[in-house]
Amino acid sequence: MKADCYHNIKSHSIFKYVLKKLHLFKILLMPGNSFGKMFKLTTFGESHGVAIGGVIDGCPAGLEIDIESVQNDLNRRRPGQSAIVTQRKEPDTVEFLSGIFEGKSTGTPIGFTIRNANQKSKDYSHIKDTYRPSHADYTYDEKYGVRDYRGGGRSSARETACRVVAGSIAKQMLKNVEFNAFVSSVGKMELQKDYSELDFSEIEKNPVRCPDPELASKMEAYIKEVRAEGDTIGGTVQCVIKNVPKGLGEPVFDKLHAELGKAMLSINAVKGFEYGSGFEGTKMRGSEHNDHFNTDGTTKTNLSGGIQGGISNGMDIYFKVAFKPVATLIQKQNTINSKGEEVEMQGKGRHDPCVVPRAVPIVESMAALVIADFFLQNKSSKI
Ligand SMILES: Cc1cc2nc3c(=O)[nH]c(=O)nc-3n(C[C@H](O)[C@H](O)[C@H](O)COP(=O)(O)O)c2cc1C
């Protein structure tokens, strides 16, 4: 009896201890606004608030930071850049607040903001109490009970501008590593060539960011057609990373491809990620699929996608990211409101008919954040 009582008291205090720890865990880790371990980005802000911004912690001191190059990357993501993206006109000018002195990183947190300039919050009053099908309105309301509905609030892809700022700095740190992302499909129109046959210098020459100019102009016409019907269309972005040092990636849970997958799947509207031979590889036999070695450790083929055992092997890393047709249609749709009543709604405001052209710099940036983080972590892998 005594022992039982003692056991109860003990388990009760263990229970309290665990609850306390969980609470602490929740405070410290739950909110999910940070990415990376050693090269770490935390972002803040909503689409129609005063500003969005971030803090990059862990950028080593002494890195020469080319702010113009950061701004160029932001311009590639910016709304209003062409006729096939949202016509919201945002200058998206980055202002650095800390961590850079006389053009170089100081090793202290790099804080930055991007002011929101072109809000038309009135355009969003129709979603105050009504949920856009397949957007984040319902789930945010259920989770928090308070929702900044203007422009989608925190769920807006406006947040990804902050990722582009950090990714751009990560790319500057990884001077020799080349990140090439491009649009590989829009709807059913798919680039049929292997990336080795592509001229990456063509990517930025058309508004779709597809390196095959003929296909790009067909894609552009199709996106315009979809927009005219008040509809949206999905697509894929492929990314090829060249000159990746060997040894990046931390087995077992933080494998390089696992972190790349998380990075890509954290981008708004992403539905899928595959690297190397991906899903197609399942149709092959091992005898066809194995990458045989050359004597210098390179491989004759690269179906592994530059990663084996979660660690980079020095070959190109290549992967594809699938983006859905985004939710806001300029068409009537049936939905429900916050009282659970069936209502009809029609999207208003300025929206993207197809997000992949703007997603290209976002994919590159998230890839750069992952590689930069592992690059720094790998400095302690052996003596
Ligand atoms: C570059 C970019 C632009 C986007 N623009 C829009 C948009 O104009 N309208 C919209 O409904 N969704 C847009 N989205 C997608 C939404 O942010 C996203 O679908 C929403 O937050 C719900 O999240 P989920 O689709 O990942 O579940 C965009 C996404 C990206 C990457």
The ligand as a Tripos MOL2 file, in Angstrom:
@<TRIPOS>MOLECULE
LIG
   31    33     1     0     0
SMALL
NO_CHARGES

@<TRIPOS>ATOM
      1 C1          5.2210   32.3880  -55.4960 C.3       1 LIG1
      2 C2          3.8900   31.9770  -54.9660 C.ar      1 LIG1
      3 C3          2.7760   32.7850  -55.2070 C.ar      1 LIG1
      4 C4          1.5220   32.3980  -54.7450 C.ar      1 LIG1
      5 N1          0.4450   33.1930  -55.0610 N.ar      1 LIG1
      6 C5         -0.7970   32.7730  -54.7260 C.ar      1 LIG1
      7 C6         -1.9480   33.5100  -55.1280 C.ar      1 LIG1
      8 O1         -1.8420   34.5390  -55.8130 O.2       1 LIG1
      9 N2         -3.1670   33.0620  -54.7590 N.ar      1 LIG1
     10 C7         -3.3250   31.9220  -54.0050 C.ar      1 LIG1
     11 O2         -4.4360   31.5370  -53.7080 O.2       1 LIG1
     12 N3         -2.2550   31.2100  -53.6120 N.ar      1 LIG1
     13 C8         -1.0140   31.5980  -53.9450 C.ar      1 LIG1
     14 N4          0.0790   30.8500  -53.5530 N.ar      1 LIG1
     15 C9         -0.1160   29.6360  -52.7730 C.3       1 LIG1
     16 C10        -0.6020   29.8600  -51.3470 C.3       1 LIG1
     17 O3          0.3010   30.6500  -50.6100 O.3       1 LIG1
     18 C11        -0.8100   28.4920  -50.6850 C.3       1 LIG1
     19 O4         -1.5210   27.6420  -51.5270 O.3       1 LIG1
     20 C12        -1.5750   28.6250  -49.3710 C.3       1 LIG1
     21 O5         -0.7690   29.2350  -48.4040 O.3       1 LIG1
     22 C13        -2.0230   27.2740  -48.8210 C.3       1 LIG1
     23 O6         -0.9400   26.4540  -48.5790 O.3       1 LIG1
     24 P1         -0.7230   25.0320  -49.3050 P.3       1 LIG1
     25 O7         -1.1770   25.1750  -50.7270 O.co2     1 LIG1
     26 O8          0.7500   24.7960  -49.2150 O.co2     1 LIG1
     27 O9         -1.5630   24.0250  -48.5580 O.co2     1 LIG1
     28 C14         1.3570   31.2010  -54.0080 C.ar      1 LIG1
     29 C15         2.4830   30.3880  -53.7700 C.ar      1 LIG1
     30 C16         3.7280   30.7540  -54.2630 C.ar      1 LIG1
     31 C17         4.9090   29.8590  -54.0270 C.3       1 LIG1
@<TRIPOS>BOND
     1     1     2 1
     2     2     3 ar
     3     2    30 ar
     4     3     4 ar
     5     4     5 ar
     6     4    28 ar
     7     5     6 ar
     8     6     7 ar
     9     6    13 1
    10     7     8 2
    11     7     9 ar
    12     9    10 ar
    13    10    11 2
    14    10    12 ar
    15    12    13 ar
    16    13    14 ar
    17    14    15 1
    18    14    28 ar
    19    15    16 1
    20    16    17 1
    21    16    18 1
    22    18    19 1
    23    18    20 1
    24    20    21 1
    25    20    22 1
    26    22    23 1
    27    23    24 1
    28    24    25 2
    29    24    26 1
    30    24    27 1
    31    28    29 ar
    32    29    30 ar
    33    30    31 1
@<TRIPOS>SUBSTRUCTURE
     1 LIG1         1 GROUP 0 **** ****
